Structure formats: structure tokens, C-alpha cells
Amino acid sequence: MNKYNTSGARFGAAMIDGLIFLPIGYLNNYLTEVLSNKAGLLIIWTVIFMCIYQFYTVFLHGKYGQTFGKMAMGVKIVTFPEELPISYFQAFIRDLPYFFIYFFQTVILISIILFPRLAYNSSLSTTLEILNFAGLAWLLLEIISMLFNEKRRAVHDFIAKTVVIKTG
């Protein structure tokens, strides 16, 4: 058994984590509509919504080396090359590109909430599209890097000095 052969399990873990957050996505759609005339509350919710998944991944990876999806799929993040539990800092570093993307998206969304006319600003729309594309490009880079090295380490694993291994 190759303990580094985790590509399929990582994909499955991402799907499970996505399903866990599906109700929060529906809640976001509902609250965005309900709070559309209450700028202060909508800003608070927007910040919370943009932080929830990042907190989930950093907290669970830092505490257990696994999200619930990884637990279900039998994989775990450990330090490389020692294979010891990772720190919260390493968990944070692994998600840093997404933190930047979500931060700038949140700033733009708050700007639109405060100044609704900005919703029609083509530069702002283009910036949001670029941020969405950046997230997709980063994800593709992660997948490609993971598939083409022996230990299945993605770019974020190299940066944070981590590796994902099978637990059982």
C-alpha cells in the first residue's frame, strides 16, 4: 500500500466537505435576500460567510490534520518529511492563496453593499471575475502539481512543508 496515493481520497474529501457546506450556501442565499435592506447586518453576515470555510479548514487541519471529509476518506495532513502533526500556522499557510482571494472578494462585496451603484461598475465586475478565475487557476495548479509528483504533494503542501497520507 502506497500511503501517498491519496489523490482519489482527497477529491472525495473535498466533495464531502462541499456537501457539509451546501446548507450554508443555501443559508447565504436566503440571508443575502432577507438582509438586502439592512446594510450593517448584511456586511456582518458577508464577513462571517466568507470566513466560515477558511476557519473550518484551518481549525480542523491544525487540530486533527483532517477535515471531516478527510476523516471519512481516511487521509490526513502531516509535516514533511517527519510526518508529525501539523501546526495551525501550517494549516493557515496551506490556505493562504484562498484567504487573499476571499479577502478581496469580501472587500468588493462590502463596497457594493455600502454603495449599491458600484454593482454596475464594470471594473469591479471584472475584478470579481479575475478573482474567481484566480481561485480556479490556483485549484487547477494544485491538482496538476499533486498528480505529477511521487508523494502527491500539491503546491500548498510544498509551501507549508506538509504531505497527505493514508491513515489506515
ABEGO torsion letter per residue (X at the ends): XBAABAAAAAAAAAAAAAAAAAAAAAAAAAAAAAAAABAAAAAAAAAAAAAAAAAAAAAAAAAAGBBAAAAAAGBBBBBOAAGBBBBAAAAAAAAAAAAAAAAAAAAAAAAAAABAAAAABAAAAAAAAAAAAAAAAAAAAAAAAAAABAAGBBAAAAAAGBBBBBAX
